């Protein structure tokens, strides 16, 4: 500390022993203009040291000074103000108890463009609950990569296991935020030093004045996206692409639910491994109920089962043959009004087909579902399911019939079907769709079979043929098939395209298709010979 005429009480020096360690920590801060925050400043020894040694810094000090009701409190406040002014650096003193003062700073931060602090020192109380509360509140003010110092971890004034010792509060805080920091201090250090490794999250908004019109985006309320897929082992790798592409483009928290329709333990492990390690991403696998439609009719029907299974009120359903190319947040924020479902028109059959009657018809590959409203019709869905077991699109047909007139139409860009294939083929109903919305798709849906028949591949009237990227025939018509493979390389199925396993499966499926055609040819000849 410099030789300026600071006013410190010599018998109240609890800080000087930390100076060497703090200098080393200051050098680890990357901000060119670091903002410091201190809880419990007393006469300002640590605050003055920070301003003198942390280049281009400013500081906010919170201390209650006995609310200026005692002579000692008034004297400490007077000395702190004098000492801070003597540094010549920017400072602010909040003379409140820390909970009140931090709440004020949080409210202010909620309105700032660049809120937060890079260096935070907590030395406000020896009580475990006070320390935990201070730490929790400053954590919301700490920027990513901020350094947070918690004092008195080895204080000898009380038993370390006592609620009147900071250690219990510090330990509870570290347990709660495990995975959100790296610990810079060592075992045996008097102070615990943490570097925050996650983005700043204030966690609330401040209500604007009644006479001020303010449009607040839904993401600001901290509501994450609930996304669900229904997956069996055959679609596990494809589901990994859907999940990873959605997560890579996220703008906030996303919870991924997977309804297990026949996954192996290895499949589940690889799906977990596919997710980046981040607190804003959660994956949960849910088992099918014994009386589920999927167990009776097949995995595709699980999208109806999930209506009663998921423990949330709103969800975004995605087929496992999806590639997400932009943030799903705008789709998630679509107001469904009084509708149970939000969906995109089916590009192949915009007005339905014979089994469902002529009406506006949606594709069920991407759905926004208000589960509370959808559950009202759950009985009808279960009752009518068997009627659609043999129709062209089965579960999709059932959903269209039951929710006819109760769905909100969403832009084609959120479920871009038939790209490079049937989306450009002429159809009297299709040309009435706003097909230009497919020009820059936000969500690409690889419709068609995984392994098309030879008849489908060779049909001269339907070219390029439809298939999925990972099938034996690839996906030659879709301009985004390459992106699908690029995303697969970010998953636990990395290297699949060059693997002997996939090449073997491809070759086997190709031969099965060829053999099926020969079998059909032989049957025809036998029929004619007869």
TORKOLMAR-855650 format. One record per residue (C-alpha): residue in three letters; x, y, z. Coordinates in steps of 0.1 Angstrom, whole numbers, always signed. Example, Ala and Ser with C-alpha at 12.3 -4.5 7.8 and 13.67 -1.06 7.14 Angstrom:
REC  code   east  north     up
REC   ALA   +123    -45    +78
REC   SER   +137    -11    +71
% end
This chain:
REC  code   east  north     up
REC   UNK     +0     +0     +0
REC   UNK    +13    +35     -8
REC   UNK    +24    +60    +18
REC   UNK     -6    +83    +15
REC   UNK    -20    +95    +47
REC   UNK    -48    +69    +50
REC   UNK    -67    +67    +83
REC   UNK    -66    +31    +95
REC   UNK    -68    +18   +130
REC   UNK    -36     -1   +136
REC   UNK    -52    -27   +158
REC   UNK    -78    -36   +132
REC   UNK    -56    -49   +104
REC   UNK    -71    -82    +93
REC   UNK    -61    -78    +56
REC   UNK    -24    -71    +51
REC   UNK    -15   -108    +51
REC   UNK    -36   -113    +20
REC   UNK    -18    -87     -2
REC   UNK     +7   -109    -19
REC   UNK    -19   -134    -28
REC   UNK    -43   -107    -41
REC   UNK    -16    -92    -64
REC   UNK    -12   -126    -81
REC   UNK    -50   -129    -85
REC   UNK    -53    -94    -99
REC   UNK    -30   -104   -127
REC   UNK    -55   -131   -138
REC   UNK    -83   -106   -145
REC   UNK    -87   -100   -182
REC   UNK   -111    -70   -181
REC   UNK    -93    -37   -191
REC   UNK   -116    -18   -167
REC   UNK   -124    -42   -139
REC   UNK   -153    -35   -116
REC   UNK   -149    -45    -80
REC   UNK   -175    -52    -54
REC   UNK   -168    -56    -17
REC   UNK   -191    -68    +11
REC   UNK   -179    -57    +45
REC   UNK   -154    -28    +40
REC   UNK   -149    -16    +76
REC   UNK   -124    +13    +72
REC   UNK   -114     +3    +37
REC   UNK    -80    -15    +38
REC   UNK    -89    -41    +12
REC   UNK   -109    -16     -9
REC   UNK    -80     +9    -10
REC   UNK    -55    -20    -18
REC   UNK    -78    -31    -47
REC   UNK    -80     +4    -62
REC   UNK    -43    +10    -59
REC   UNK    -32    -24    -73
REC   UNK    -60    -34    -98
REC   UNK    -53    -12   -128
REC   UNK    -82    +10   -141
REC   UNK   -105     -4   -114
REC   UNK   -135    +11    -97
REC   UNK   -152     -3    -66
REC   UNK   -186     -5    -48
REC   UNK   -184    -10    -11
REC   UNK   -213    -24    +10
REC   UNK   -213    -20    +48
REC   UNK   -240    -11    +72
REC   UNK   -219    +10    +96
REC   UNK   -244     +2   +123
REC   UNK   -269    +22   +102
REC   UNK   -251    +53   +115
REC   UNK   -267    +47   +149
REC   UNK   -235    +43   +169
REC   UNK   -204    +65   +172
REC   UNK   -182    +36   +161
REC   UNK   -203    +31   +130
REC   UNK   -202    +68   +121
REC   UNK   -164    +68   +126
REC   UNK   -159    +38   +103
REC   UNK   -180    +54    +76
REC   UNK   -161    +87    +78
REC   UNK   -127    +69    +75
REC   UNK   -139    +48    +46
REC   UNK   -151    +78    +27
REC   UNK   -118    +96    +34
REC   UNK    -96    +67    +25
REC   UNK   -114    +60     -8
REC   UNK   -113    +96    -19
REC   UNK    -76    +97    -12
REC   UNK    -70    +69    -39
REC   UNK    -84    +92    -66
REC   UNK   -103    +63    -81
REC   UNK   -140    +59    -88
REC   UNK   -159    +44    -58
REC   UNK   -194    +41    -44
REC   UNK   -204    +33     -8
REC   UNK   -238    +16     -1
REC   UNK   -244    +21    +36
REC   UNK   -269     -8    +41
REC   UNK   -269    -43    +53
REC   UNK   -256    -65    +25
REC   UNK   -290    -81    +16
REC   UNK   -306    -47    +11
REC   UNK   -275    -33     -6
REC   UNK   -271    -62    -29
REC   UNK   -308    -62    -38
REC   UNK   -304    -26    -48
REC   UNK   -274    -34    -70
REC   UNK   -293    -63    -86
REC   UNK   -322    -41    -94
REC   UNK   -299    -16   -110
REC   UNK   -280    -43   -129
REC   UNK   -313    -56   -144
REC   UNK   -316    -22   -162
REC   UNK   -280    -19   -173
REC   UNK   -266    -27   -207
REC   UNK   -233    -42   -193
REC   UNK   -239    -51   -157
REC   UNK   -218    -71   -134
REC   UNK   -184    -72   -115
REC   UNK   -151    -88   -122
REC   UNK   -137    -89    -87
REC   UNK   -158    -96    -56
REC   UNK   -148    -99    -20
REC   UNK   -171   -112     +7
REC   UNK   -163   -104    +43
REC   UNK   -196    -92    +57
REC   UNK   -205   -117    +84
REC   UNK   -193   -147   +103
REC   UNK   -228   -163   +103
REC   UNK   -231   -192    +79
REC   UNK   -265   -182    +66
REC   UNK   -254   -146    +61
REC   UNK   -223   -158    +42
REC   UNK   -244   -182    +20
REC   UNK   -269   -154    +12
REC   UNK   -242   -129     +4
REC   UNK   -225   -154    -19
REC   UNK   -257   -164    -36
REC   UNK   -266   -128    -44
REC   UNK   -231   -117    -55
REC   UNK   -229   -147    -78
REC   UNK   -258   -132    -98
REC   UNK   -237   -100   -101
REC   UNK   -205   -119   -110
REC   UNK   -196   -118   -147
REC   UNK   -182   -149   -165
REC   UNK   -145   -153   -154
REC   UNK   -150   -131   -124
REC   UNK   -130   -139    -93
REC   UNK   -149   -142    -60
REC   UNK   -130   -143    -27
REC   UNK   -148   -156     +4
REC   UNK   -130   -147    +36
REC   UNK   -126   -164    +70
REC   UNK   -130   -200    +58
REC   UNK   -105   -210    +86
REC   UNK   -116   -185   +112
REC   UNK   -109   -197   +147
REC   UNK   -136   -178   +165
REC   UNK   -161   -206   +164
REC   UNK   -162   -243   +157
REC   UNK   -161   -247   +119
REC   UNK   -192   -269   +120
REC   UNK   -212   -242   +138
REC   UNK   -239   -222   +121
REC   UNK   -220   -192   +135
REC   UNK   -190   -199   +113
REC   UNK   -187   -189    +76
REC   UNK   -174   -223    +66
REC   UNK   -208   -240    +66
REC   UNK   -222   -213    +44
REC   UNK   -193   -214    +20
REC   UNK   -194   -251    +17
REC   UNK   -231   -250    +10
REC   UNK   -226   -224    -17
REC   UNK   -199   -244    -34
REC   UNK   -220   -276    -33
REC   UNK   -250   -257    -48
REC   UNK   -229   -242    -76
REC   UNK   -207   -272    -83
REC   UNK   -196   -272   -119
REC   UNK   -200   -234   -122
REC   UNK   -165   -224   -110
REC   UNK   -129   -234   -108
REC   UNK   -113   -232    -74
REC   UNK    -81   -211    -73
REC   UNK    -73   -215    -36
REC   UNK    -58   -245    -20
REC   UNK    -68   -266     +9
REC   UNK    -56   -249    +40
REC   UNK    -59   -214    +26
REC   UNK    -77   -189    +49
REC   UNK    -97   -175    +20
REC   UNK   -116   -195     -6
REC   UNK   -111   -181    -41
REC   UNK   -133   -191    -70
REC   UNK   -133   -182   -107
REC   UNK   -168   -182   -122
REC   UNK   -170   -203   -154
REC   UNK   -206   -196   -164
REC   UNK   -224   -166   -178
REC   UNK   -239   -140   -155
REC   UNK   -276   -145   -147
REC   UNK   -294   -119   -126
REC   UNK   -325   -141   -126
REC   UNK   -352   -115   -124
REC   UNK   -366    -83   -140
REC   UNK   -377    -50   -125
REC   UNK   -413    -40   -131
REC   UNK   -413     -8   -151
REC   UNK   -434    +22   -140
REC   UNK   -472    +19   -147
REC   UNK   -470    +47   -173
REC   UNK   -441    +32   -192
REC   UNK   -448     +7   -220
REC   UNK   -421    -19   -221
REC   UNK   -419    -49   -244
REC   UNK   -401    -77   -226
REC   UNK   -390   -108   -245
REC   UNK   -401   -141   -230
REC   UNK   -365   -153   -227
REC   UNK   -359   -125   -202
REC   UNK   -381   -143   -177
REC   UNK   -357   -172   -175
REC   UNK   -382   -197   -190
REC   UNK   -362   -224   -208
REC   UNK   -373   -244   -238
REC   UNK   -387   -279   -231
REC   UNK   -379   -301   -261
REC   UNK   -389   -337   -265
REC   UNK   -380   -365   -290
REC   UNK   -393   -400   -292
REC   UNK   -364   -423   -301
REC   UNK   -357   -460   -307
REC   UNK   -323   -475   -313
REC   UNK   -326   -472   -350
REC   UNK   -329   -434   -348
REC   UNK   -304   -428   -319
REC   UNK   -277   -413   -341
REC   UNK   -302   -391   -360
REC   UNK   -317   -379   -327
REC   UNK   -282   -369   -316
REC   UNK   -280   -346   -346
REC   UNK   -314   -331   -338
REC   UNK   -304   -325   -302
REC   UNK   -269   -313   -308
REC   UNK   -280   -289   -336
REC   UNK   -307   -274   -313
REC   UNK   -284   -271   -284
REC   UNK   -256   -254   -305
REC   UNK   -280   -227   -315
REC   UNK   -296   -221   -281
REC   UNK   -301   -187   -267
REC   UNK   -309   -198   -231
REC   UNK   -318   -228   -211
REC   UNK   -330   -259   -229
REC   UNK   -343   -292   -213
REC   UNK   -343   -322   -236
REC   UNK   -367   -350   -228
REC   UNK   -362   -383   -247
REC   UNK   -391   -408   -246
REC   UNK   -373   -441   -247
REC   UNK   -389   -463   -274
REC   UNK   -363   -490   -274
REC   UNK   -329   -475   -268
REC   UNK   -299   -496   -256
REC   UNK   -278   -486   -226
REC   UNK   -251   -477   -251
REC   UNK   -275   -455   -271
REC   UNK   -284   -436   -239
REC   UNK   -248   -431   -228
REC   UNK   -239   -418   -262
REC   UNK   -268   -394   -263
REC   UNK   -256   -380   -229
REC   UNK   -221   -377   -243
REC   UNK   -234   -358   -273
REC   UNK   -244   -329   -251
REC   UNK   -219   -301   -244
REC   UNK   -211   -298   -207
REC   UNK   -231   -267   -198
REC   UNK   -255   -258   -169
REC   UNK   -281   -245   -194
REC   UNK   -285   -279   -211
REC   UNK   -303   -308   -194
REC   UNK   -312   -342   -208
REC   UNK   -338   -366   -192
REC   UNK   -348   -400   -205
REC   UNK   -384   -410   -198
REC   UNK   -397   -446   -201
REC   UNK   -429   -455   -219
REC   UNK   -459   -465   -198
REC   UNK   -471   -501   -201
REC   UNK   -504   -491   -217
REC   UNK   -488   -467   -242
REC   UNK   -498   -464   -279
REC   UNK   -462   -468   -289
REC   UNK   -461   -503   -273
REC   UNK   -492   -513   -293
REC   UNK   -486   -496   -327
REC   UNK   -449   -486   -329
REC   UNK   -425   -458   -318
REC   UNK   -441   -431   -340
REC   UNK   -471   -431   -317
REC   UNK   -451   -420   -287
REC   UNK   -456   -384   -297
REC   UNK   -492   -389   -285
REC   UNK   -481   -409   -254
REC   UNK   -459   -380   -243
REC   UNK   -490   -357   -239
REC   UNK   -498   -375   -206
REC   UNK   -462   -385   -197
REC   UNK   -442   -352   -196
REC   UNK   -440   -333   -163
REC   UNK   -443   -299   -179
REC   UNK   -471   -277   -193
REC   UNK   -456   -267   -226
REC   UNK   -433   -286   -249
REC   UNK   -417   -285   -284
REC   UNK   -418   -318   -301
REC   UNK   -392   -326   -328
REC   UNK   -389   -357   -350
REC   UNK   -355   -374   -348
REC   UNK   -349   -366   -385
REC   UNK   -345   -329   -379
REC   UNK   -316   -305   -384
REC   UNK   -319   -272   -364
REC   UNK   -301   -243   -382
REC   UNK   -311   -214   -360
REC   UNK   -322   -207   -324
REC   UNK   -355   -223   -315
REC   UNK   -363   -194   -292
REC   UNK   -386   -175   -316
REC   UNK   -405   -207   -323
REC   UNK   -408   -214   -286
REC   UNK   -422   -179   -280
REC   UNK   -451   -183   -305
REC   UNK   -483   -174   -288
REC   UNK   -507   -203   -293
REC   UNK   -536   -184   -279
REC   UNK   -564   -208   -271
REC   UNK   -550   -235   -294
REC   UNK   -536   -267   -281
REC   UNK   -511   -272   -309
REC   UNK   -488   -250   -331
REC   UNK   -477   -267   -363
REC   UNK   -465   -262   -399
REC   UNK   -486   -272   -430
REC   UNK   -476   -305   -446
REC   UNK   -459   -296   -478
REC   UNK   -467   -330   -494
REC   UNK   -504   -329   -485
REC   UNK   -513   -294   -476
REC   UNK   -551   -302   -477
REC   UNK   -549   -337   -463
REC   UNK   -557   -369   -480
REC   UNK   -586   -394   -484
REC   UNK   -583   -410   -450
REC   UNK   -587   -377   -431
REC   UNK   -609   -357   -455
REC   UNK   -601   -324   -471
REC   UNK   -590   -298   -447
REC   UNK   -558   -278   -438
REC   UNK   -534   -305   -427
REC   UNK   -503   -301   -406
REC   UNK   -470   -321   -405
REC   UNK   -464   -336   -370
REC   UNK   -426   -335   -373
REC   UNK   -424   -302   -354
REC   UNK   -451   -294   -328
REC   UNK   -456   -268   -301
REC   UNK   -479   -283   -276
REC   UNK   -498   -267   -248
REC   UNK   -500   -299   -228
REC   UNK   -527   -286   -204
REC   UNK   -551   -280   -234
REC   UNK   -539   -311   -253
REC   UNK   -547   -333   -223
REC   UNK   -583   -323   -225
REC   UNK   -585   -344   -257
REC   UNK   -563   -372   -245
REC   UNK   -593   -396   -241
REC   UNK   -604   -390   -276
REC   UNK   -569   -396   -289
REC   UNK   -566   -429   -271
REC   UNK   -601   -440   -282
REC   UNK   -596   -433   -319
REC   UNK   -560   -444   -322
REC   UNK   -568   -479   -335
REC   UNK   -588   -464   -364
REC   UNK   -556   -448   -378
REC   UNK   -532   -477   -374
REC   UNK   -533   -485   -411
REC   UNK   -538   -450   -426
REC   UNK   -511   -433   -447
REC   UNK   -496   -412   -418
REC   UNK   -511   -430   -388
REC   UNK   -504   -408   -357
REC   UNK   -501   -376   -378
REC   UNK   -535   -384   -393
REC   UNK   -550   -390   -358
REC   UNK   -536   -357   -345
REC   UNK   -550   -338   -375
REC   UNK   -585   -352   -371
REC   UNK   -587   -347   -333
REC   UNK   -572   -312   -333
REC   UNK   -589   -300   -365
REC   UNK   -597   -263   -360
REC   UNK   -576   -263   -328
REC   UNK   -541   -257   -341
REC   UNK   -522   -225   -349
REC   UNK   -503   -224   -383
REC   UNK   -466   -216   -381
REC   UNK   -442   -205   -408
REC   UNK   -429   -232   -431
REC   UNK   -393   -222   -422
REC   UNK   -398   -240   -389
REC   UNK   -404   -274   -405
REC   UNK   -389   -273   -440
REC   UNK   -401   -305   -457
REC   UNK   -393   -318   -492
REC   UNK   -364   -295   -498
REC   UNK   -348   -304   -532
REC   UNK   -376   -329   -539
REC   UNK   -414   -326   -537
REC   UNK   -414   -290   -523
REC   UNK   -407   -279   -559
REC   UNK   -430   -303   -576
REC   UNK   -463   -289   -589
REC   UNK   -494   -295   -570
REC   UNK   -526   -274   -570
REC   UNK   -527   -271   -532
REC   UNK   -490   -268   -527
REC   UNK   -485   -238   -549
REC   UNK   -509   -219   -527
REC   UNK   -485   -222   -498
REC   UNK   -460   -194   -490
REC   UNK   -431   -216   -504
REC   UNK   -407   -187   -503
REC   UNK   -405   -194   -465
REC   UNK   -385   -225   -474
REC   UNK   -357   -205   -490
REC   UNK   -339   -199   -457
REC   UNK   -351   -228   -435
REC   UNK   -346   -226   -397
REC   UNK   -355   -262   -392
REC   UNK   -348   -288   -419
REC   UNK   -370   -319   -418
REC   UNK   -356   -349   -438
REC   UNK   -389   -366   -447
REC   UNK   -390   -398   -466
REC   UNK   -378   -433   -458
REC   UNK   -345   -442   -443
REC   UNK   -341   -469   -469
REC   UNK   -363   -463   -499
REC   UNK   -374   -492   -523
REC   UNK   -359   -495   -557
REC   UNK   -392   -485   -572
REC   UNK   -391   -452   -552
REC   UNK   -355   -446   -562
REC   UNK   -361   -452   -599
REC   UNK   -395   -435   -603
REC   UNK   -389   -410   -632
REC   UNK   -418   -388   -620
REC   UNK   -405   -383   -585
REC   UNK   -369   -372   -589
REC   UNK   -348   -366   -569
REC   UNK   -361   -394   -548
REC   UNK   -368   -389   -511
REC   UNK   -346   -405   -484
REC   UNK   -327   -397   -452
REC   UNK   -289   -388   -450
REC   UNK   -279   -419   -431
REC   UNK   -298   -443   -453
REC   UNK   -282   -466   -479
REC   UNK   -290   -442   -507
REC   UNK   -280   -410   -489
REC   UNK   -301   -379   -495
REC   UNK   -290   -366   -529
REC   UNK   -318   -340   -534
REC   UNK   -316   -322   -501
REC   UNK   -291   -293   -501
REC   UNK   -287   -296   -463
REC   UNK   -276   -332   -461
REC   UNK   -240   -322   -459
REC   UNK   -248   -300   -428
REC   UNK   -264   -330   -412
REC   UNK   -232   -350   -415
REC   UNK   -212   -321   -402
REC   UNK   -233   -320   -371
REC   UNK   -231   -357   -367
REC   UNK   -193   -352   -363
REC   UNK   -201   -332   -331
REC   UNK   -219   -361   -315
REC   UNK   -209   -393   -299
REC   UNK   -214   -410   -333
REC   UNK   -185   -391   -348
REC   UNK   -168   -410   -376
REC   UNK   -199   -431   -385
REC   UNK   -196   -423   -422
REC   UNK   -162   -439   -424
REC   UNK   -169   -467   -401
REC   UNK   -170   -504   -412
REC   UNK   -202   -508   -392
REC   UNK   -221   -482   -412
REC   UNK   -207   -493   -445
REC   UNK   -218   -529   -437
REC   UNK   -253   -518   -428
REC   UNK   -255   -497   -460
REC   UNK   -245   -526   -482
REC   UNK   -268   -550   -465
REC   UNK   -298   -526   -469
REC   UNK   -289   -521   -505
REC   UNK   -288   -558   -512
REC   UNK   -322   -563   -493
REC   UNK   -337   -537   -516
REC   UNK   -323   -554   -547
REC   UNK   -335   -588   -535
REC   UNK   -370   -575   -527
REC   UNK   -373   -563   -564
REC   UNK   -361   -596   -577
REC   UNK   -385   -614   -554
REC   UNK   -413   -593   -568
REC   UNK   -402   -599   -603
REC   UNK   -401   -637   -597
REC   UNK   -436   -635   -582
REC   UNK   -449   -618   -613
REC   UNK   -434   -644   -636
REC   UNK   -449   -672   -616
REC   UNK   -482   -655   -618
REC   UNK   -480   -652   -656
REC   UNK   -468   -688   -660
REC   UNK   -498   -699   -641
% end
